Amino acid sequence: MTLALRYGDLLLLAIALPVFVVAGWPLLGYGVAAGAWLAQWGIELAANRRAARALAERERRTALGVLGAATLGRVWLVTLAILLVGLLGARADGLAAALLSLVLITAHLGGRGLERLLGPRGEAR
């Protein structure tokens, strides 16, 4: 159950590709949104590992700084990718990237919230 909650956004990303192809939606928008989403996922994983190391060394400020900077960076990465594809490509590409990103962000945040709500008590993440 927790795996589905944790990786549900990636499953939706994989399901979205055939939907985009069959529906004839802009694949440039999908590609940019998918690339930005996977990049921000990598940033999140790296930041979580660094924050866990900092917490193990009792450096709370460092952990908080890493997570804060990574969160802001991830938001800007996805936002700028949507903006650039909309400006440099067709508007439909930007709209497709924005809508796909909206679905992925909603699934990601919802999954993480439910994972924490339903997960074992006292488990550090």
Order of alpha helices (4+ residues) and beta strands (2+ residues): alpha-alpha-alpha-alpha
